[in-house]
Amino acid sequence: MSSTTVIQLLSTGPDDTITPASSTVAVGQPRPHLSAEHILAEENVAEHEFPDLSTSRCVIIISILTAIAAMTSMSTGILTVGLPVIADDIGLSGSLLLWPASIFALTSGCSLLLAGAVADVLGNRKIYLTGCVLLMAFVIACGLARTGTELIAFRALQGIAMSLCLPTAVSILTESFPTGKTRNVGFSFLGAGQVLGFSIGLVLGGLLIESVGWRVGYYVCGGVHFVALAIACSVLPEDRKREAITWQRLWKDIDWIGAGIASSCLGMLSYVLAYAPFPRCGIDSETDVHSIVTGSSSSIREPLNASLTTLAAVLVPVFVGWVSRQERLGKPALIPNSLWKIPAFTAVCSMVLISWGVMNSMEFFVSLFYQDVQELSALQASLRFVPGLVVGFCLNVATGLLVHKVPAHYLVIITTFICAGSPLLMALINPKWSYWYAAFWSMVLYPVSADVLFTVSSLVIVDVFPPKTHALAGAVFNTVAQFGTSLGIAIMAVVASNVTRESGNPNKESPAALMEGYRVIFWLAFACMLFSCGIGVVGLRKAGKVGLKRE
């Protein structure tokens, strides 16, 4: 991430400090997407003093947070494009093919809420740096893995380490920068880093697989983590003043029971969504990724999966009842039920769930389309994602600059509607068409919604949580995004599997049979984006502008 790019986005005064953004709103001024009690909670802690940071230090802080997010996403991108080769190299059986990717989402998704709640009590800086150390170690360990079991274990631990970094990065931004342009730009670059890293991983993974090997990609990620960690230790500001940490405070200030219920529910659902839709086909090391789509989805009805789904469903009302009790008694509640009464909060959470599911499903199944239907190499397939990389980065930066000037519902609704064109083009595509006729434009459009929504939803979600619980706010956003990814890919895989299996083509692994399944899920993704657009029209109509500087 270029530091010059960040500098150009931050206006400075003669004393080399950040100049307030032009758009401001006084504390107490109506903000329609917030309820009165949340505005009051914010005003009660409005006396928090922000550190006096020079422009150069602001740039470094944003760049470091962005780089670490990018490297973690990059490691996932390398795994995504290199899965068949990696499976063959380390002897990963077909029945475990998706475990390295899915276990990361499973462990991080289960840990995010608890990590955010703990960080709000212990301090964001120390939790973030701990997560960075663990991330560096486990990313390098993935490159050193010699068996499928080792890779799966290291990816699981990498997911837990990531859960320490994602919510605390959000809180570090909100503790370092007051509301306004600088914070908005920070959020936009944090989102750009995740998108940019994954896209670079796709492209670099393809290049490395056909040259020096996939392991080098993980070593590169680990090296960048080490450099970023060394810089972060010296530039990240100290945590805001907190009460002395005692065992009693640690017990009373964290909703441990709520976190346990939520994590257990998410863990069981994530397991079912990650593994149940895919066949236990028993193929050995020479595994094709398209076997994921051509297998049966009957395993979702297996006793274990059915039991886990039932238990997770039971835990949902249990969690709602528990946090209701906590609110009624004035005790810490993980995600207070009152938040869901705020239309903007409910709308952005729903849209993040859908948009992340569609975006990641598009990346997964479009990659399969290139490799299994058009029969392109991993490198050729990965290079076709470059337009999305460029558009995603530019959109994130532009959103950071415009979000406080343009009403949120205009930004979100328009970009979501435009994004719906990506799966529509893939649903209509003829595999024999030139890349530039339809697939190119689909790649241009597919990140539009999620990249704009990242900044807008981060600002909305942070706004409804009191400042002292912003790590938890970051955890809520990332948990919704992670769960949306798991849910989206699982549903799309089940649909593609069933359509391909029921196709009239006798060879279920042929490009024609596979394309039947892919085409249906592209239509489904198109419908999901239109539905998400409708949610935005209803839920964000009174949201107004977000990210305004308050005086």
N, C-alpha and C positions, 0 to 999 in steps of 0.2 A: 504494500500500500504506500503510495507516494506521500511523503510528508508535505511536499509543496502543494498537492491537491487540497489537503485539509486546511493549510494556511490560507489559501485563496478563498475558502468558504467562511472564514472567521474574520470579521472586521475588528480592527484594533485601534486603540487610542494612543496618544503620544507617550503614555507611560508603559506601553507594551502589555497592557491588560485588555481583556475582552470588553468591547463596547456593548452596552445593552441593545437588544434588537429593537427595531422601530415599533413592532406590534406589542403592546402591553395591555395588561388587565389588572386592575387593582384588586388586592385581597378583599374579598367580600362582594366583588362585582359578580352578577349572575353568570353562572356557567351552566347552561341547560342540561349537559350530560351528567352533572353531579347532583346528588341529593344534599339537602341542607345539613344532615348529620356528618357527611363526609367533608363538606367544606369547613364545618366547624372543627372537625378533627385536624384538618390541615392547618387552620389558623392557629390552633393551640400549639403547633410545633413550628410555626412560621419563623420563630426567632433563631432557627438553626443558622449558624454563620458558615458561609461557604469559604473554602480556602482561597486566598489571593494568588491566583495562578497566572503566570505569564503566558503569552500566546504560544511560545515554543513548547512549554510544558503541557499545555492543553493538547497541542498537536501530537506530542509523544504519547500522552495517555490514551487518546482516541486511537492512535495507530497501533499501540501495543494490544489493546483490547480487541481491535479488529484483526490483527495478525494471528493472535491465539485462536480466535473463533474460526478464522480462515483455515488454519493448519488442521484443526480437528475435522472440519468439513472436508478438507482435501483428502484426509486419510480414508474417509467414507467414500468419496468419489473414486479413488483408486480401487477400492474393493468392489465397487459397483461395476465398473467397466472390466475389471480383471478377474471377476469371480470364476469363470470357467478355467482359466489358466492357473489361478491360485489353487483351486480345488484339485486340479490334476497334479500340481507340484507337491502339495503336502498330503495327498491321499485323503482328501475330504470326501466322504461318501455322499451319494445323491440324497440320502435321507436327511443329511445334515447340511445340505447346500446353502440354505438361507440362514443358518444359525449365526455365522459371523456378523451378518448385517442386522439381523433381527434382535440378537441378544444385546446389542448396543442400545437400541431403542427401548428394549424391555428394562434393562437395569437403570438407564438414565431416567426413563419415565417414572419408575417407581421411587426414585431417590430425590427428584427435583423439589417437591413440596417440602419434604423434611429438611433438605439442605438449605432451602431458602429461609425456613423458619429458624433454623439454628444460626444461620449467618446474621440474621437480624438481632440476635442476642449476643453472639460472640464477637461479631465484627466482620465486615465484608472483606477487608484487605487480607486478613490472615487466612480466611477460608478460600479466597480466590487463589492466593499464592500456593496454598497446599494443593488445591486442585490442579494448578499448573505443573507442579513438580510431579504429581502422579500421572498426569496426561503425558508428559514428556517420557516418563519411564515406560508406560504401557504402549505408547505408539512405537517406540523403538523395539519393545518386546514383540510386537506384532510382526515387525520385519525379521525378527530372529526366530520366529515360530517354525518348528520343524514338523509338527503334526497338526491335524485338524483340531484336536482337543486343546492344544496349546493356543492356537489362534482364537478359538471360541472363548477360552478363559480370559485371554488378554483383552479381547474386545468387550467382554462383560465388565472387566475392571475399568476399562477406558470409559465406558458409559457412566459408571459411578463417579469417576473423576470429573467427567464433563458436567455432571449434575452439580458439582461444587462451583464450577466456573460460570455457567450460564446465568443463574439468577443473581450472583454477586456482581457480575459485569454490569448488569442493569442498575443495581444499587450504587455501585461505584460512580457511574455516570450521574445519577441523581444527587449523590452527596457531594460531587465535585463541582457540578455546574448548576446554577439556578435555572428555573424554567425560562425558556427562550431559545434563541437561535443556536447557541453553542450546544445545548443539550439535545436539540432536535438533530443537529448535524451528527452528534455522537451516536444517537440511536440509528440514524440512517447508515452510518459507516459500519456499525455493529451488524446490521442486517446485510449490508453489502458484503461484509467479510464472510458470512456464512454461505451466501450464494456464490461469491467469487471463488471461495476455497473449494466448494464441491465441483464447480465447473472446471477449475484448474485441475482438480484431481481426475476428472473424466478424461481431459485432454492429455495431461501428463502421464496418467496411467496407461493410456493407449500407446504413447510414445515409448515409455519404459518397457512395457511388455514385449514390444517388438525389437528392443535393443538390449539394454543391460539387465532387465528383469524387474519384477514388481517390487521386490524388497527394497530397492534403492529409494523408491518413493516414500516409504515409511521412515527411512533414515534421514531423508531431507526434511520431512515434517518434524522429526525429533530434534534435528539441528536448529531449525528455526524456533522451535519451542524453547530450546536452551537459551538462545540469544534473547528472545522476547522476555523470558523469565528473569534473566540477569538485569535487563533494563527496567522491568516492572518493579523489582525490589527497590530500586532507587527513585523512581518517579511517581509511583502511585501514592496519593496523599494518605495520611493517616486517617483511620476511622474517626467518625464523629464521637464526641464524648458519650460514653454509656455508663450506666450504673455498674458498680463492681460486680464481677461475675462470681456468683456463688452457686453451689449445688441447688439451693432452695430456689433461687431465681431461675436457674436453668429449667427446673421442673415446673415452676408456676407460669413462666412467660411463654412457654411453648405448648401448643396443643398436641401433646404426644399421642393421645388416643385418636384424635381426629386425623393426624398424619398417618398413624398406623392403619386406620380403617381405609383412608383414601389410597395409600400405597398398596395395601393388599388387594383392593378392588382393581386398581389400575394394573397391578402385576398379573392378576389372573386373566383379566380381559386382554392384556397385551400378549400374554402367552397364547391364548386361544387364537387371537387375530394373527399372530406372527407365524404360528406353526400349523394350526388346524386346517387352513385352506389348501395346504400343499401336500402332494402325495409322498408317501413313504415308499418310493419306488424301488429302493434297494440297489440302484445302479452303483457301480463302483467308481473308481477315480476318473474315468473318462466320462465326464458328466456334461451334458448340454443344458444350458439355462432354460431352454424351451420345454424341458421335461416338467418344469414347475407348472406350466400352463396346460400341458396336455394330460396331466394326471387327474385322478378323481378327487373331488372335494368331500368325499364321504367321511373322511376322518374327522370332520367337524362334529359328527354325530357320535363319535366314540365316547364311552362312559366318562373317561377323565375330562375331556373337553366339555362335555355336557354338564358335568358336576361343577367344574370351575366357572362356567358361564352362569349357572344357577346361583352359586355362592356370591359371585360378583354382583348379580342382580339384587340379591338380598341385602348386600352391604350398602347399596345406594340409599335406600330409605333410612338405614341405620345411621349413615353419615349425616344425612339431612336432619334427622332427629337430634343427633349429638351436637352439631353446631348450633342448632336452634336453642338447645339447653344452655350451651356456653354463652350465647348472646343474652339470653334471658337472665342469667346469673352474673353477667358482666365480666365473664372470664374470657381468656384468649380463645378465639375460634379460628380455625385454619382458613376457611373461606366462608365468611358470614353469609347466611342466606339473604340478608338485606341487599347484598351486592347485586343479586340477580334481578332485583326490582328496578335497577338502573338500566333503561333500554339500551344505551350506548354500550355498556359493559357486556350485556347479554348478546347484543348484535355482533360486536367485534369478536367475542369468543367463538360464536357460531360460525362466523365467516372465516376465522383462522382455521378452525377445525376442517371446514370444507376445502378452503383454498390450499392448505398444506397437503391434504389428502390428494387433491387433483394434481398439484404440481409434482409431487414425488411419484405419483402413479404415472404421470406423463413421462417423466425422466426414465422410469424403469421400463415401461412398455414401449416407448418410442425407441429406446436402445435395443430392445428385443426385435422391434420391427426392422430396424436397420440391419441387424446381424442375422436374424432368422428368416425374414421375408425377402429383404433385398440382398441378403447374403454378403454383407460387407464385413471387413475385418474390424477388430476392436478399435484400431486407430482411426479408420475411416468413420466409424460410428461416433467416436468421441469428438472428432473435429466438427461434426455437424451440430454440436451443441454450443459452439463458440458464439454464434449470434445471441443466444440467450445469456451468455456470460456478459457480453458487452452491454446489452439492453438492461439486464438486471442491475449491474453496477451503476449505470447512468441514472436509472430510475430511483434507486435508493438515495443517491446524492441529491437529485432534483427534489425528491420528497422532503428531505431534511431542510432544504431551502424554502420550500413553498408551503409546508404544512401549516405554518402559523399565519399564512396569508389567504389561503383558500379553505372554505368550509370542508370539514372532513367528509361529509356525505357525498359531496361532488367528487372529491379525489377517489374515494373508495368505490362508489357505484360505477363511475365511468370506466375506471381501470378494470374492474371485475367484468363488466360487460365486454370490454375489448378483449380480455383474456379468454373469454368463452370462444373466441374465434380460433384459438389454437387447437383444441380437441375437435372442433367442427371441421377444420381443414384436414386433420388426420382421419376423421370418419369418412370424408369424401374422397380421400386420396386413392389414386391408382398406383400400385407399387412400381409400375413401369415408368411413371412420370419422372421427369428430371427433378432433382433436389430443389432447384430454384423455383419450380412452379408452385408447389404447395408446402413441402416440408420446411423449406427455409423460412417462410412466413409463419409457420406454426412455431418454429424455434424462436422467432423474434417475439411472439406474443405470449408464450406459455409462462414466463416469469412475471408478467406485468402486474397481476393482481397481488400475488404474495409479497412482492418486493415493496409495493406501496403500502400494503396492509401491515407490514412489519413495523414500520415507523409509526403509522397512525394508531394501530392497536396497542403498541407499547406505551405510547403517550396516554391513551385513554385508560388503560389498565393501571398504570402507575398513578394516574390522577385520582382514581377512586380508592386507592389504598393510602393510609396515613404514611407520611415520609419515613417513620421509624420501621415500617414493614415493607420497604420497597424491594428487598431481596425476595420476599415471599411473592410480591407482585410479579417480579421477573420469573419466578418459578411457575406461577399460574399460567402466564403466557406460553412459556416453553413446554409445559405439560400438555396444554391444549394442542399445541403444534405437533408434539411428538405423538400424541394419541391420534390426532387427525391423520398423520402419516401412516401409522399402523392400520387404522381403520380403512383408509382409502385403498392402500395396496391390497389388503386382505379381501375387501369386497370386489375390487377389480379382478383379482386373481381367481376368485370363485366364479365370477361371471364368465371370464375368458375361458376357464377350464371347462365349464358346463357347455358353453356354446361350441367350443372346439370338439369336445367329445361327442356332441349331438350332430355335428356337421355331416353332410352327405359324403364327404371325402373319406375313402377307406383308410388312407394314410394320415393318421391324426398328427403326425409330426411334419407334414409337408407344409411349405410356405402358404399354400392356398387355405388349408385347414386352420393354420395358426392365424391367418389374416381375418378369418371370419370372427374369431374370438376377439382379436384386437379391435376390429371395427366396431363391435358392439360396445366395448368399454370406452372407446373414444366418444361414442354417442352419449353414454352414461355420464362421462366427465363433462360434456357440453351441457347436459341437463343440470348437473350439480352446480356449475358456475352460474347458470341463469337463476337457480334457486337461491344461491348465495347473494346474487345481485338483488333479488327480491327482499331478502333479509335486511340488506343495507338500506333499501328504500324505506322500509317500515321502522327499523330500529335506530337509524342514524339521522332521521329527518330533523331532529331538534338538537343534534350534537353541536352544531356551530363549528368554530375553529378550535383546534387543539394546539398545544405547544406554545401558547402565548406567554410572554414574560409578565410576571405579576409583581407589582410594586407594593 
